[in-house]
Amino acid sequence: MLWLHYLIAVLRVRIDRARNAPSRGASAVEWVIITAIIAGVALGLATLIKNLVAGKEGEITSNFGGGGGGGGADIRAPGEQ
């Protein structure tokens, strides 16, 4: 019966340590949440910037009459049309 008292004492000590130990798992969960928030904000900003650039691209293209033929001067030999 002595072993039973020893087992109960050991279990009480372990349970007490578990209850009073600082929670390390909570900090891992906090890091995951913070990382997810930062990733969401970064994705939102990237989408916003992409849409702004695409809008300005369309505006510039329409101002130049639908785009160009690759730039540069149109040089033709004499007699060609």
All heavy atoms as an XYZ file, in Angstrom:
585
protein
N       0.813     -1.194      0.000
C       0.000      0.000      0.000
C       0.861      1.265      0.000
O       0.388      2.313     -0.386
C      -0.893     -0.049      1.235
C      -2.125      0.764      1.139
S      -3.173      0.153     -0.161
C      -4.648      0.824      0.311
N       2.093      1.119      0.355
C       3.015      2.252      0.363
C       3.235      2.786     -1.059
O       3.340      3.996     -1.261
C       4.349      1.838      0.989
C       5.376      2.948      1.156
C       4.828      4.035      2.054
C       6.651      2.389      1.700
N       3.269      1.890     -2.025
C       3.472      2.314     -3.417
C       2.328      3.181     -3.914
O       2.508      4.067     -4.729
C       3.679      1.102     -4.337
C       2.482      0.172     -4.378
C       2.227     -0.870     -3.559
C       1.382      0.266     -5.281
N       1.031     -1.457     -3.882
C       0.488     -0.768     -4.955
C       1.060      1.104     -6.331
C      -0.703     -0.980     -5.634
C      -0.131      0.885     -7.009
C      -0.995     -0.150     -6.659
N       1.108      2.935     -3.407
C      -0.045      3.731     -3.812
C       0.084      5.160     -3.299
O      -0.185      6.115     -4.031
C      -1.332      3.082     -3.293
C      -2.630      3.746     -3.732
C      -2.752      3.763     -5.245
C      -3.813      3.068     -3.102
N       0.547      5.330     -2.058
C       0.747      6.676     -1.508
C       1.842      7.406     -2.285
O       1.726      8.607     -2.553
C       1.100      6.602     -0.013
C      -0.040      6.152      0.843
N      -1.150      6.929      1.068
C      -0.250      5.001      1.531
C      -1.999      6.277      1.849
N      -1.462      5.085      2.146
N       2.886      6.666     -2.637
C       3.978      7.250     -3.418
C       3.468      7.691     -4.799
O       3.770      8.788     -5.264
C       5.127      6.243     -3.562
C       6.248      6.746     -4.424
C       7.139      7.690     -3.940
C       6.405      6.286     -5.731
C       8.159      8.161     -4.737
C       7.425      6.758     -6.530
C       8.300      7.691     -6.033
O       9.325      8.160     -6.812
N       2.689      6.843     -5.444
C       2.137      7.164     -6.757
C       1.237      8.397     -6.691
O       1.321      9.290     -7.540
C       1.348      5.969     -7.299
C       0.708      6.159     -8.671
C       1.760      6.367     -9.733
C      -0.175      4.963     -8.987
N       0.402      8.479     -5.684
C      -0.489      9.639     -5.527
C       0.325     10.905     -5.293
O       0.032     11.961     -5.866
C      -1.496      9.387     -4.375
C      -2.482      8.296     -4.771
C      -2.233     10.672     -4.022
C      -3.402      7.853     -3.658
N       1.377     10.820     -4.483
C       2.231     11.979     -4.225
C       2.930     12.443     -5.500
O       2.995     13.651     -5.787
C       3.245     11.644     -3.140
N       3.439     11.490     -6.267
C       4.120     11.847     -7.517
C       3.135     12.491     -8.491
O       3.447     13.501     -9.141
C       4.790     10.598     -8.143
C       5.248     10.872     -9.561
C       5.951     10.137     -7.292
N       1.954     11.936     -8.606
C       0.946     12.502     -9.502
C       0.513     13.902     -9.067
O       0.311     14.780     -9.907
C      -0.258     11.575     -9.600
C      -0.043     10.288    -10.399
C      -1.280      9.413    -10.319
C       0.296     10.605    -11.832
N       0.392     14.111     -7.761
C       0.023     15.445     -7.266
C       1.084     16.473     -7.626
O       0.767     17.598     -8.021
C      -0.193     15.407     -5.758
C      -1.517     14.827     -5.372
C      -1.748     14.924     -3.895
N      -3.034     14.312     -3.564
C      -3.394     13.988     -2.351
N      -2.577     14.205     -1.329
N      -4.570     13.442     -2.138
N       2.352     16.081     -7.485
C       3.443     16.999     -7.825
C       3.412     17.323     -9.321
O       3.561     18.478     -9.725
C       4.810     16.403     -7.401
C       5.953     17.197     -7.992
C       4.916     16.347     -5.890
N       3.219     16.308    -10.144
C       3.193     16.527    -11.590
C       2.004     17.388    -12.016
O       2.127     18.262    -12.869
C       3.160     15.193    -12.324
C       4.490     14.446    -12.171
C       4.569     13.293    -13.071
N       4.698     13.782    -14.441
C       5.147     13.059    -15.434
N       5.498     11.812    -15.225
N       5.230     13.551    -16.635
N       0.864     17.146    -11.407
C      -0.326     17.943    -11.726
C      -0.122     19.390    -11.286
O      -0.476     20.332    -12.013
C      -1.586     17.327    -11.082
C      -1.938     16.022    -11.793
C      -2.761     18.295    -11.130
C      -3.040     15.223    -11.116
N       0.465     19.583    -10.115
C       0.732     20.936     -9.624
C       1.702     21.669    -10.552
O       1.508     22.847    -10.857
C       1.282     20.865     -8.202
C       1.388     22.235     -7.573
O       0.395     22.992     -7.661
O       2.462     22.556     -7.020
N       2.751     20.979    -11.012
C       3.706     21.594    -11.948
C       3.020     21.953    -13.256
O       3.290     23.011    -13.839
C       4.863     20.630    -12.239
C       5.878     20.585    -11.167
C       7.050     19.736    -11.626
N       7.915     19.426    -10.509
C       8.819     18.477    -10.507
N       8.975     17.706    -11.574
N       9.573     18.268     -9.465
N       2.162     21.088    -13.729
C       1.468     21.351    -14.989
C       0.524     22.545    -14.874
O       0.399     23.342    -15.800
C       0.702     20.117    -15.426
N      -0.124     22.671    -13.739
C      -1.062     23.785    -13.544
C      -0.349     25.115    -13.381
O      -0.863     26.151    -13.812
C      -1.933     23.531    -12.313
C      -2.990     22.501    -12.540
C      -3.872     22.338    -11.341
N      -4.912     21.342    -11.596
C      -5.660     20.809    -10.677
N      -5.504     21.175     -9.405
N      -6.567     19.914    -10.987
N       0.828     25.120    -12.786
C       1.524     26.369    -12.486
C       2.600     26.730    -13.509
O       3.208     27.781    -13.394
C       2.144     26.303    -11.090
C       1.089     26.222    -10.013
O       0.005     26.783    -10.153
N       1.381     25.504     -8.939
N       2.836     25.884    -14.479
C       3.866     26.164    -15.485
C       3.382     27.249    -16.438
O       2.190     27.343    -16.727
C       4.195     24.895    -16.265
N       4.313     28.076    -16.902
C       3.895     29.091    -17.882
C       3.462     28.399    -19.170
O       4.042     27.416    -19.592
C       5.156     29.919    -18.113
C       6.284     29.065    -17.674
C       5.738     28.135    -16.619
N       2.441     28.931    -19.773
C       1.897     28.290    -20.977
C       2.742     28.678    -22.183
O       2.743     29.812    -22.605
C       0.447     28.690    -21.181
O       0.345     30.078    -21.281
N       3.469     27.717    -22.728
C       4.301     27.959    -23.900
C       3.488     27.803    -25.174
O       3.808     28.383    -26.190
C       5.483     26.989    -23.914
C       6.387     27.178    -22.749
C       7.493     26.144    -22.736
N       8.637     26.756    -22.115
C       9.777     26.976    -22.721
N       9.947     26.596    -23.956
N      10.772     27.565    -22.101
N       2.451     27.028    -25.146
C       1.637     26.808    -26.333
C       0.887     28.058    -26.760
O       0.648     28.274    -27.937
N       0.533     28.888    -25.805
C      -0.205     30.107    -26.132
C       0.649     31.045    -26.967
O       0.150     31.691    -27.880
C      -0.669     30.796    -24.859
N       1.936     31.121    -26.689
C       2.764     32.038    -27.471
C       2.888     31.551    -28.908
O       2.962     32.359    -29.831
C       4.143     32.212    -26.839
O       4.952     31.088    -27.059
N       2.905     30.246    -29.139
C       2.951     29.724    -30.507
C       1.668     30.080    -31.251
O       1.705     30.473    -32.422
C       3.158     28.217    -30.487
N       0.549     29.981    -30.586
C      -0.733     30.338    -31.212
C      -0.758     31.836    -31.524
O      -1.215     32.253    -32.588
C      -1.911     29.943    -30.291
C      -3.221     30.496    -30.813
C      -1.983     28.438    -30.140
N      -0.238     32.640    -30.620
C      -0.190     34.087    -30.858
C       0.666     34.401    -32.079
O       0.300     35.246    -32.900
C       0.359     34.801    -29.631
C      -0.594     34.775    -28.451
C       0.062     35.213    -27.154
O       1.276     35.506    -27.162
O      -0.631     35.245    -26.132
N       1.799     33.731    -32.228
C       2.671     33.950    -33.387
C       1.950     33.572    -34.676
O       2.085     34.258    -35.696
C       3.971     33.162    -33.264
C       5.004     33.884    -32.460
C       5.419     33.595    -31.197
C       5.741     35.040    -32.861
N       6.365     34.487    -30.799
C       6.588     35.390    -31.796
C       5.768     35.807    -34.015
C       7.453     36.475    -31.856
C       6.626     36.883    -34.078
C       7.455     37.210    -33.009
N       1.209     32.495    -34.667
C       0.473     32.075    -35.864
C      -0.572     33.118    -36.231
O      -0.723     33.479    -37.405
C      -0.166     30.690    -35.648
C      -1.167     30.366    -36.744
C       0.898     29.619    -35.561
N      -1.276     33.628    -35.236
C      -2.312     34.634    -35.497
C      -1.695     35.918    -36.045
O      -2.175     36.492    -37.026
C      -3.136     34.900    -34.221
C      -3.980     33.671    -33.890
C      -4.018     36.132    -34.387
C      -4.666     33.734    -32.547
N      -0.604     36.372    -35.423
C       0.066     37.598    -35.877
C       0.576     37.426    -37.302
O       0.432     38.320    -38.145
C       1.206     37.969    -34.911
C       0.613     38.430    -33.571
C       2.101     39.043    -35.500
C       1.632     38.581    -32.466
N       1.172     36.268    -37.593
C       1.689     36.012    -38.931
C       0.564     35.997    -39.957
O       0.710     36.532    -41.062
C       2.455     34.674    -38.961
O       3.487     34.719    -37.979
C       3.048     34.404    -40.313
N      -0.559     35.403    -39.613
C      -1.699     35.368    -40.533
C      -2.233     36.773    -40.801
O      -2.588     37.098    -41.946
C      -2.801     34.480    -39.970
N      -2.270     37.607    -39.783
C      -2.742     38.982    -39.967
C      -1.798     39.749    -40.878
O      -2.228     40.445    -41.809
C      -2.907     39.687    -38.598
C      -4.088     39.087    -37.843
C      -3.080     41.194    -38.778
C      -4.205     39.548    -36.407
N      -0.494     39.620    -40.650
C       0.495     40.322    -41.477
C       0.418     39.833    -42.924
O       0.478     40.630    -43.862
C       1.912     40.145    -40.894
C       2.011     40.907    -39.579
C       2.979     40.613    -41.872
C       3.290     40.658    -38.820
N       0.282     38.525    -43.116
C       0.173     37.982    -44.472
C      -1.089     38.498    -45.169
O      -1.062     38.829    -46.362
C       0.176     36.460    -44.428
N      -2.182     38.588    -44.440
C      -3.421     39.114    -45.018
C      -3.297     40.569    -45.429
O      -3.757     40.964    -46.501
N      -2.658     41.374    -44.577
C      -2.453     42.789    -44.909
C      -1.544     42.920    -46.127
O      -1.809     43.720    -47.029
C      -1.873     43.550    -43.691
C      -1.401     44.935    -44.090
C      -2.907     43.639    -42.586
N      -0.463     42.129    -46.178
C       0.452     42.178    -47.322
C      -0.258     41.776    -48.610
O      -0.076     42.404    -49.660
C       1.656     41.276    -47.072
N      -1.092     40.748    -48.558
C      -1.838     40.312    -49.735
C      -2.827     41.391    -50.188
O      -2.970     41.657    -51.380
C      -2.576     39.011    -49.436
C      -3.316     38.371    -50.595
C      -2.355     37.995    -51.708
C      -4.065     37.148    -50.117
N      -3.472     42.022    -49.231
C      -4.401     43.103    -49.570
C      -3.689     44.278    -50.221
O      -4.173     44.843    -51.210
N      -2.528     44.656    -49.691
C      -1.766     45.761    -50.285
C      -1.268     45.401    -51.678
O      -1.282     46.242    -52.580
C      -0.588     46.132    -49.385
C      -0.936     46.908    -48.124
C       0.287     47.097    -47.247
C      -1.533     48.258    -48.485
N      -0.810     44.173    -51.862
C      -0.335     43.750    -53.185
C      -1.469     43.804    -54.203
O      -1.276     44.255    -55.338
C       0.258     42.346    -53.108
N      -2.652     43.380    -53.819
C      -3.808     43.429    -54.716
C      -4.183     44.869    -55.042
O      -4.475     45.198    -56.199
C      -5.006     42.701    -54.081
O      -4.614     41.359    -53.773
C      -6.207     42.687    -54.986
N      -4.148     45.732    -54.043
C      -4.461     47.145    -54.256
C      -3.468     47.787    -55.222
O      -3.863     48.478    -56.165
C      -4.456     47.890    -52.916
C      -4.679     49.394    -52.983
C      -6.103     49.687    -53.437
C      -4.395     50.025    -51.639
N      -2.176     47.540    -55.013
C      -1.151     48.111    -55.886
C      -1.303     47.574    -57.305
O      -1.194     48.325    -58.277
C       0.259     47.827    -55.311
C       0.461     48.640    -54.034
C       1.341     48.138    -56.330
C       1.697     48.276    -53.262
N      -1.585     46.282    -57.449
C      -1.767     45.686    -58.783
C      -2.929     46.349    -59.503
O      -2.840     46.676    -60.684
C      -2.011     44.191    -58.659
C      -2.265     43.489    -59.974
C      -2.630     42.035    -59.735
C      -3.104     41.375    -60.983
N      -4.491     41.633    -61.309
N      -4.031     46.557    -58.807
C      -5.197     47.189    -59.424
C      -4.923     48.639    -59.802
O      -5.370     49.108    -60.858
C      -6.407     47.092    -58.497
C      -6.928     45.672    -58.367
O      -6.691     44.837    -59.221
N      -7.620     45.407    -57.285
N      -4.190     49.365    -58.964
C      -3.850     50.756    -59.285
C      -2.955     50.824    -60.518
O      -3.144     51.676    -61.391
C      -3.173     51.427    -58.090
C      -4.063     51.735    -56.894
C      -3.235     52.245    -55.721
C      -5.122     52.754    -57.272
N      -1.968     49.935    -60.594
C      -1.065     49.924    -61.742
C      -1.824     49.542    -63.014
O      -1.629     50.157    -64.067
C       0.127     48.968    -61.488
C       0.917     48.721    -62.755
C       1.030     49.520    -60.405
N      -2.703     48.555    -62.923
C      -3.479     48.151    -64.096
C      -4.388     49.287    -64.559
O      -4.561     49.510    -65.769
C      -4.296     46.905    -63.782
N      -4.958     50.032    -63.623
C      -5.806     51.171    -63.976
C      -5.020     52.263    -64.676
O      -5.463     52.825    -65.684
N      -3.838     52.567    -64.157
C      -3.001     53.588    -64.787
C      -2.512     53.129    -66.157
O      -2.391     53.921    -67.076
C      -1.798     53.930    -63.895
C      -2.170     54.733    -62.682
C      -2.691     56.093    -63.086
C      -3.047     56.906    -61.869
N      -3.604     58.218    -62.188
N      -2.249     51.819    -66.287
C      -1.828     51.277    -67.584
C      -2.932     51.483    -68.628
O      -2.663     51.907    -69.758
C      -1.505     49.796    -67.455
C      -1.137     49.138    -68.772
C      -1.062     47.632    -68.670
O      -1.492     47.066    -67.653
O      -0.578     47.020    -69.638
N      -4.153     51.200    -68.257
C      -5.277     51.397    -69.170
C      -5.462     52.860    -69.528
O      -5.754     53.199    -70.683
N      -5.273     53.728    -68.541
C      -5.406     55.168    -68.783
C      -4.333     55.659    -69.751
O      -4.618     56.412    -70.688
C      -5.296     55.902    -67.441
C      -5.467     57.391    -67.523
C      -5.317     58.036    -66.161
O      -5.753     57.429    -65.156
O      -4.753     59.138    -66.106
N      -3.107     55.226    -69.555
C      -2.007     55.637    -70.439
C      -2.227     55.094    -71.844
O      -2.035     55.791    -72.839
C      -0.655     55.166    -69.854
C      -0.342     55.964    -68.594
C       0.468     55.309    -70.872
C       0.833     55.426    -67.800
N      -2.643     53.837    -71.934
C      -2.880     53.229    -73.245
C      -3.973     53.969    -74.007
O      -3.845     54.231    -75.201
C      -3.261     51.750    -73.080
O      -2.219     51.076    -72.389
C      -3.477     51.079    -74.413
N      -5.045     54.338    -73.324
C      -6.137     55.041    -74.007
C      -5.726     56.457    -74.403
O      -6.170     56.966    -75.432
C      -7.383     55.075    -73.130
O      -7.170     55.887    -71.999
N      -4.854     57.094    -73.631
C      -4.380     58.436    -73.974
C      -3.496     58.422    -75.213
O      -3.401     59.418    -75.924
C      -3.628     59.062    -72.809
C      -4.563     59.501    -71.697
O      -5.763     59.664    -71.907
N      -4.018     59.667    -70.511
N      -2.843     57.316    -75.487
C      -1.979     57.216    -76.655
C      -2.687     56.553    -77.834
O      -2.050     56.119    -78.773
C      -0.697     56.441    -76.327
C       0.317     57.285    -75.615
C       0.555     57.092    -74.273
C       1.025     58.272    -76.288
C       1.482     57.868    -73.613
C       1.946     59.052    -75.636
C       2.176     58.857    -74.288
N      -3.960     56.452    -77.795
C      -4.714     55.922    -78.922
C      -4.637     54.409    -79.048
O      -4.548     53.889    -80.146
N      -4.636     53.706    -77.949
C      -4.669     52.248    -78.011
C      -3.310     51.587    -78.051
O      -3.202     50.436    -78.402
N      -2.289     52.301    -77.752
C      -0.966     51.673    -77.744
C      -0.193     52.029    -78.985
O      -0.665     52.719    -79.884
N       1.011     51.547    -79.032
C       1.878     51.884    -80.155
C       2.294     50.655    -80.909
O       1.974     49.532    -80.557
N       3.034     50.895    -81.964
C       3.530     49.810    -82.787
C       4.932     49.395    -82.379
O       5.689     48.927    -83.206
N       5.301     49.611    -81.168
C       6.629     49.200    -80.710
C       7.593     50.357    -80.576
O       8.735     50.174    -80.214
N       7.176     51.557    -80.913
C       8.030     52.733    -80.759
C       8.970     52.907    -81.930
O       9.031     52.116    -82.857
N       9.714     53.966    -81.908
C      10.672     54.244    -82.972
C      10.016     54.937    -84.152
O       8.798     55.019    -84.289
N      10.858     55.444    -85.032
C      10.370     56.165    -86.217
C      10.009     55.188    -87.324
O      10.575     54.099    -87.415
C      11.433     57.133    -86.692
N       9.083     55.584    -88.151
C       8.671     54.767    -89.283
C       9.509     55.190    -90.486
O       9.208     56.175    -91.156
C       7.181     54.939    -89.530
C       6.656     53.988    -90.593
O       7.347     52.977    -90.869
O       5.586     54.259    -91.124
N      10.583     54.491    -90.765
C      11.497     54.845    -91.844
C      11.194     53.937    -93.032
O      11.225     52.724    -92.923
C      12.965     54.689    -91.389
C      13.222     55.569    -90.188
C      13.905     54.995    -92.538
C      14.576     55.391    -89.586
N      10.950     54.567    -94.172
C      10.674     53.809    -95.386
C      11.646     54.263    -96.490
O      12.091     55.406    -96.524
C       9.253     54.041    -95.861
C       8.230     53.556    -94.872
C       6.849     53.763    -95.404
N       5.897     53.383    -94.333
C       4.620     53.582    -94.408
N       4.110     54.155    -95.463
N       3.829     53.221    -93.437
N      11.887     53.337    -97.349
C      12.748     53.665    -98.497
C      11.978     54.562    -99.469
O      10.750     54.526    -99.503
C      13.213     52.398    -99.196
N      12.661     55.370   -100.238
C      11.975     56.233   -101.202
C      11.128     55.398   -102.163
O      11.537     54.358   -102.643
C      13.113     56.922   -101.956
C      14.298     56.794   -101.064
C      14.104     55.572   -100.242
N       9.927     55.813   -102.407
C       9.024     55.132   -103.310
C       8.122     54.115   -102.623
O       7.175     53.620   -103.235
N       8.373     53.758   -101.376
C       7.509     52.824   -100.657
C       6.387     53.577    -99.979
O       6.504     54.717    -99.637
C       8.322     52.046    -99.600
C       9.292     51.052   -100.163
C       9.969     50.269    -99.040
O       9.534     50.343    -97.894
O      10.954     49.586    -99.347
N       5.294     52.875    -99.814
C       4.182     53.516    -99.111
C       3.948     52.892    -97.783
O       3.943     51.806    -97.499
C       2.927     53.409    -99.940
C       3.006     54.297   -101.138
C       1.668     54.312   -101.859
O       0.662     53.817   -101.368
N       1.653     54.900   -103.027
